[in-house]
Every structure is written in C-alpha cells, then in structure tokens.
Amino acid sequence: MPGTSQVVSVLFVAFALCGATFAQDSANTSVQSVAPNNPGIPTDPAAILADGSNLNGLNGPGISPWHIKATYQKFDTKGKLSSTGSYEEFWFSDRNYKRTYTSPTFTQTEYATERGLYRSGSQDWPGREEAQVRMYLTAPIPAELGVANAQLNAENLDVGSARLRCVTLKAPRVLPVESAYCFEQDHPVLRIVLSPDGMTQQVYNNVVRFQGRFIAREILVTYRKKPVLTIHIDEIGGLPGNDMTESNLPSDATGPIAGKIVIPEETMTSLLLAQVPPVYPASAKEIHVDGTVILRITVGLDGTVKSADAISGPAVLRMAATDSVRQWTYRPFTLLGEPTEIETKVRIIFTLGG
C-alpha cells in the first residue's frame, strides 16, 4: 500500500479527471440526492467496510425489484476511446431477472427463471468489461475481502477541498487487488477504490440514494492516470411485481444452461480479490529460464482455488506458479443467487530481472 502522501496525490488526480469527464445528470424521480440525514460512518475500519458493502450498490437483502440502464466506454492502453456498449437489467430476485449486454463484440440477453438460466444472442459468458460494469454498479465492495487475518486501518485523507475516510488493507505475503476504500467523511458513501500501488483506481461520482442504497451514476476506472472504463447510468427505478416466466421467453432463447461452467480468464481477473506472488525458482534463474506458465484452475464455492494444474510453460517454473495460484482468492461466482464452482485459466509470467 502506498504511503499517505502518495494516496493523496493519486486521489487528487482521480477527482480532477472526474470533474473534467462527467457532467451532472438530470434528476430522476426514483432516486434522491445524498443528503445530511444519511447514516453516519462507524469508527472501526471493519465496520466501515461492512456498512459500505451493505449500503453501496444494489446487492444484498431487502432490495425490491429494480430496473437499471447504463452505457459504458472502453479505452485502450493510450487512453483513447476504443469501444462503447450498454447494459440493462430488470431484476426481480437473484433467480429471476432479464439482463442485456450490447456492444460491437458482445451482444447477449440472459433470462433467469425458476427453471434455470436461458440466453439469446452470444452463448458465451460475459467478458471482462461486461462483468466489471455490472459489478461496479451493483456490488462495488465485496462482502468478503478474500484475505485472512488482514490488517485494517482507517485514516482521514484530504483530497483537494474534500476529506475522505479511507480504510486500507494489508496482509503479509498476500497482495490484495484492492487495498484502499475511501468514503465520505461522515457517511459510508463509497468515492474511490485504489490498488496497492495506487496505479489502478475506481472513482464513484454523482451519488444518489435509491432504496436506501448509495448508487454512483458516474464511475471512472483509470490506470496510470489514463481512463480504462467509464460507466454512466441513464435510467434507474423500481419495478412492479411482475416477473420473468418461461411463457415470455423469446423463441431464440437457449437453455436452461447446464454443465461445467468455464469462465474466460479475462473475466475472472475482475473477480480476483487477492493473490500471492510466485517465488522465482533459484534453479531457473541459474540457467536463465523465463517464460509464461498457463494453469487450469478450479475455483470453489467460497472463492478459494480448489485445484491448479499447469498445462504449459517451462517445467522448472511450473511448481512455483502452481504453489502461488493455489493461494489466490476470488469473489465467489454466483449462478441464480447460489455460489457455483467454476473452471478457468491463469497465466503467470516469469521475467528475469522483473
């Protein structure tokens, strides 16, 4: 985790970027602006994160049916706009919803009913950007951090004219993907999430109240101060009690989806919570061996890696890669509201001198 001065610098840049990128949205009768009578923020860092997880996004118990429509922009490594897309969901319960993604490279509608999950359009699982868009909007803070015996600290940081209450996460030998969650000073309103090196950040702006939750209508993800992904909520509101049934599925819907669930490697990076870096084998260094090890892994119901098997790469590096990945933790993958075991691939790159 970077020192306080580095965090302040990164946060200041993030807010400056947001101010230049986003305009305020028009009022929506289904949401309310964040007001002073919002719940106060605890003093204990674990309690701050617990409140933040429960109150930010659209996840968890007590949610009534909702509808959300958002557009997003993806940027290349130089910060140039590369593609756009949209996400729309009609949610009645974790087992009953209609979810649509539309972009030049991926178009799909999922229909969750009591009989299972159906799809029209692409039959693949959503890609990285699709997974990120929904996650940042509906569950920006994981219920579990994926790091056992983590050290949590809370500190106030001045960001321009604003003061934020930040919770930082540290653990020996474990590298959390997200290690600082920053909130409004007096309320558990999420504003920024930082990686340990401060290079990757998520900025949450134009926050409103909806069904007792805090919803950011503008989200900016950056890497090395350049935009990676922007998300804008076009519509958000409640729904009547009607739900999805088999009778209103389109004729081209395929399902119910069954069998082993294999998630793309890029998508799984969005669910990664914490990783243990590999130890470069001394024997490989002595003979100047580097390269990439690809592993096939199984992630269990709780998000821990149940098995990891190297399927390619230099033999002298495979054990180190396997030992590392077996200690990684992901957000549990849920299907129709239930944690589900999945299979994916991981690649570990060994570079001499790197």
Long-range contacts (C-beta under 8 A, 24 or more apart in sequence): 1-168, 1-169, 1-170, 1-179, 1-180, 1-196, 2-196, 2-197, 2-198, 4-155, 4-157, 6-198, 7-157, 7-166, 7-180, 7-194, 7-198, 8-157, 8-158, 8-159, 9-198, 10-194, 10-198, 10-199, 10-201, 11-157, 11-159, 11-164, 11-182, 11-192, 11-194, 11-201, 12-159, 12-160, 13-225, 14-192, 14-201, 14-203, 14-220, 14-222, 15-159, 15-160, 15-162, 15-203, 16-160, 17-203, 17-220, 17-222, 17-225, 17-227, 18-203, 18-205, 18-218, 18-220, 21-218, 21-220, 21-227, 21-230, 22-205, 22-206, 22-218, 22-220, 22-230, 22-232, 24-206, 25-206, 25-217, 25-218, 25-232, 25-233, 28-208, 28-235, 28-236, 28-237, 29-237, 30-210, 30-236, 30-237, 30-238, 31-208, 31-209, 31-210, 31-215, 31-236, 31-237, 32-208, 32-209, 32-210, 33-208, 33-209, 34-184, 34-187, 34-189, 34-207, 34-208, 34-209, 34-214, 35-209, 38-187, 38-189, 38-209, 38-214, 39-187, 39-188, 40-186, 40-187, 41-165, 41-183, 41-184, 41-185, 41-186, 41-187, 41-188, 42-188, 43-154, 44-154, 45-152, 45-153, 45-154, 45-167, 46-152, 48-154, 48-165, 48-167, 48-181, 48-183, 48-188, 49-141, 49-145, 49-152, 49-167, 49-181, 51-188, 52-141, 52-167, 52-181, 52-183, 52-188, 52-190, 53-139, 53-141, 53-142, 53-143, 55-188, 55-189, 55-212, 55-213, 55-214, 56-140, 56-141, 56-188, 56-189, 56-190, 56-204, 56-213, 56-214, 56-215, 56-216, 57-137, 57-138, 57-139, 57-140, 57-141, 57-213, 57-214, 57-215, 58-91, 58-137, 58-138, 58-139, 58-210, 58-211, 58-213, 58-215, 59-138, 59-139, 62-211, 62-212, 63-91, 63-211, 63-213, 64-211, 64-238, 64-239, 65-90, 65-91, 65-92, 65-93, 65-238, 65-239, 65-240, 65-241, 65-243, 66-91, 66-210, 66-211, 66-236, 66-237, 66-238, 66-239, 67-91, 67-235, 67-236, 67-237, 67-238, 67-239, 68-137, 68-233, 68-235, 68-236, 69-233, 69-234, 69-235, 69-236, 70-133, 70-137, 70-231, 70-232, 70-233, 70-234, 71-231, 71-232, 71-234, 72-129, 72-133, 72-229, 72-230, 72-231, 72-232, 73-227, 73-229, 73-230, 74-129, 74-228, 74-229, 75-226, 75-227, 75-228, 75-229, 75-230, 77-226, 78-226, 79-226, 79-227, 85-129, 85-130, 85-133, 87-130, 87-133, 87-134, 87-137, 89-134, 90-239, 90-244, 91-239, 92-239, 92-241, 92-242, 92-243, 92-244, 93-243, 93-337, 94-334, 94-336, 94-337, 95-336, 95-337, 96-243, 96-244, 97-244, 98-244, 99-134, 101-126, 101-130, 103-129, 103-130, 106-130, 109-250, 109-253, 111-244, 111-249, 111-253, 111-255, 112-244, 112-336, 113-244, 113-245, 113-246, 113-249, 114-245, 115-246, 115-256, 116-255, 116-256, 116-257, 116-258, 116-336, 117-255, 117-256, 117-257, 117-335, 117-336, 118-249, 118-253, 118-254, 118-255, 118-256, 118-257, 119-253, 119-254, 119-255, 119-257, 120-250, 120-252, 120-253, 120-254, 123-254, 124-264, 125-261, 125-262, 125-263, 125-264, 125-267, 126-267, 127-264, 127-266, 127-267, 128-264, 128-266, 128-267, 128-269, 128-270, 129-229, 130-267, 131-267, 131-270, 131-271, 132-221, 132-229, 132-270, 133-229, 133-231, 135-270, 135-271, 135-331, 136-202, 136-219, 136-221, 136-231, 137-215, 137-216, 137-219, 137-231, 137-233, 140-190, 140-193, 140-202, 140-204, 140-216, 141-181, 141-190, 141-193, 142-273, 142-331, 144-273, 144-303, 145-169, 145-176, 145-273, 145-274, 146-176, 146-273, 146-274, 146-303, 146-329, 146-330, 146-331, 147-171, 147-174, 147-176, 147-273, 147-274, 147-329, 150-174, 150-176, 156-185, 157-182, 164-191, 164-192, 166-192, 171-274, 173-276, 174-274, 174-275, 174-276, 174-327, 175-274, 175-275, 175-276, 175-277, 176-273, 176-274, 177-272, 177-273, 177-274, 177-275, 178-273, 188-214, 189-214, 190-214, 190-216, 199-223, 199-224, 200-228, 210-236, 211-238, 260-343, 261-333, 261-335, 261-340, 261-341, 261-342, 261-343, 262-342, 262-343, 262-344, 263-333, 263-342, 263-343, 263-344, 264-344, 265-344, 265-345, 265-346, 265-347, 267-344, 268-299, 268-330, 268-344, 268-346, 271-303, 271-330, 271-331, 271-333, 272-328, 272-329, 272-330, 272-331, 273-303, 273-329, 273-330, 273-331, 274-328, 274-329, 275-324, 275-325, 275-327, 275-328, 275-329, 276-324, 276-327, 276-328, 277-324, 278-320, 278-321, 278-323, 278-324, 278-348, 278-350, 279-320, 279-323, 279-324, 280-320, 280-350, 281-316, 281-317, 281-319, 281-320, 283-316, 284-314, 284-316, 284-317, 284-320, 284-350, 285-352, 287-316, 288-352, 289-314, 289-316, 289-317, 289-350, 290-314, 290-317, 290-350, 290-351, 290-352, 291-317, 291-349, 291-350, 292-347, 292-348, 292-349, 292-350, 293-317, 293-318, 293-321, 293-322, 293-347, 293-348, 293-350, 294-345, 294-346, 294-347, 295-321, 295-322, 295-325, 295-345, 295-346, 295-347, 295-348, 296-343, 296-344, 296-345, 297-325, 297-343, 297-344, 297-345, 297-346, 298-341, 298-342, 298-343, 299-330, 299-333, 299-341, 299-342, 299-343, 299-344, 300-341, 301-332, 301-339, 301-340, 301-341, 302-332, 302-339, 303-329, 303-330, 303-331, 303-332, 303-333, 304-328, 304-329, 304-330, 305-329, 305-330, 306-341, 308-346, 311-345, 313-348, 314-350, 317-348, 317-350, 320-348, 320-350, 321-348, 321-350, 324-348
